[in-house]
């Protein structure tokens, strides 16, 4: 980690989605993240890799978890981190995303981390600013660092990703986490399933490289990994599913449903959890759960991503894509 | 007395089924003769002679679906700037949509548009008026008075009338006065927050989709009501094969029904959205390639009557946004003919049929004195070099807004000169 040449250079300027990455790119980021895990477990976690660099977190949707993870990752690498809280910014006064971006760009940041409710927002930003952009979630499109941290968690637990059976369960329709994971897991050779009521699956899901199920008992059969997705409150009451209790009965992960999976199956959730909606507490807090580990991996993955994007071998040439 | 003689041109006049080499004689703003035998009486004395060897003359295009920003959004487009764009595209008549600010739902507003057009426009401007007051979908506007004032159609512009009873009454009442109801059908509940065609591509982009059925459910309702009422109904912009079939069935049943298609749905498909390119957010949404092919086929067979540009100027304030926040719409007046000619050049649609759909058919449907080169008709025409290659460049666009789907596109076929009532309103540089 201290030696930037310990890893091959990362061939991208931005991280906008998993879709733009090759399997080698993904493996490289996971290897770098592995090293960052070790650093994060040391008493002295402070690095100087990004000393003098400026990181701006621009979060249009509030997200304690992701924002603090990015903030901590930047600080551990020695970067100066600024959080743009949208609630109190000019955005509330009607400034457009592009105008805000141009304003921030004029402050010469090295990396912009953006979370936005509209798909494509990160890509739009990347076209207009002079620095690296990391997509921390854009609408229902992608959330690449989440997929990477999920992959790291799986790889550490199972030793590999290829040929594992991974069941992604819940609101796939609105989930950027699901899309990024579907792409990444397929790229690394896993067998991906989605399990959800059909009202929560996007059109053409059969052609997205997954096997689809509408019963948990079937979808979890023989699974190595069970990934639960969050169901937004406003989607529970009649709009997409009739009620919380019906959803939990049929799609909430409890011990009975989990018993269909492999005995050593791991359970994951990107958070924040709705206990008693998509997941029972006994599972969330139980021995199969790696939910806390995911949070730890999140910091490591974000360190790896920012370090790779700001690799001096790339940035000093002023190039990369 | 002014006389212009265009000689040795390929003359395409769908109203008379003519596609032949000959002469067009324009006298005092009217066509005196057009065709291979136009010079039978000899060349008129003192005429201005224009040699059109290798060029084609078509009746000026009639664009039945044009949004302007006047009144209310003049920074996007005025009637004057739209008319400049139209003239450059060989379009000599435009039907303007009523969803401006204020809405064209009153005689005084129709008169405002006509007055502004008279004072500032190079081409003929025919306002369409709203079906319901304020486009609110409830109370009918004064169809007869509006028509008397010069409104050539009744439409809700970008909106659809959700209430079936309102639509039934509108069709019934409009029939008494010979008014056409033109309607873009989109079921707002089913389309919901959709921003592009529903399907695999939208799913990967994480964008909410608009299913084809959002168009056809309301269209089916309208067609049923057209049968029931005998009213004159025009499906303004259809985009799917199922809609084509539905229109054909209604017509078979004797309903007074016609259909239009946006040039965007003939020239582009959903893949053109690419990486969230907001200029390609249009309504109806760009569909799959098989839908586009179905629309081309429907155009060729006549199942779809009319091609429109669906010209909808949007500025950076409404387009330089994330895709789902951007306004739908693309400009199209200047590229309408060239984009349509792609279908001619690749052999999909014969030129005569293409010009019929771009000029003769819309003129006929909306009762305009246009769309033909027949003797006695107003001399609205375009001189076109069908082969000339050119590239669409933002800098040369005459519309105030630059939201074209064809930026950088290579076109084959260029308007060299446009005449309205015998007066030259555009000459290519």
Interface residues (C-beta under 8 A of the other chain):
Chain A: X19 X96 X97 X98 X116 X118 X119 X120 X121 X123 X124 X138 X139 X140 X141 X142 X176 X179 X202 X203 X204 X205 X207 X208
Chain B: X198 X199 X200 X201 X202 X203 X204 X205 X206 X207 X208 X209 X211 X275 X276 X317 X320 X321 X322 X323 X324 X325
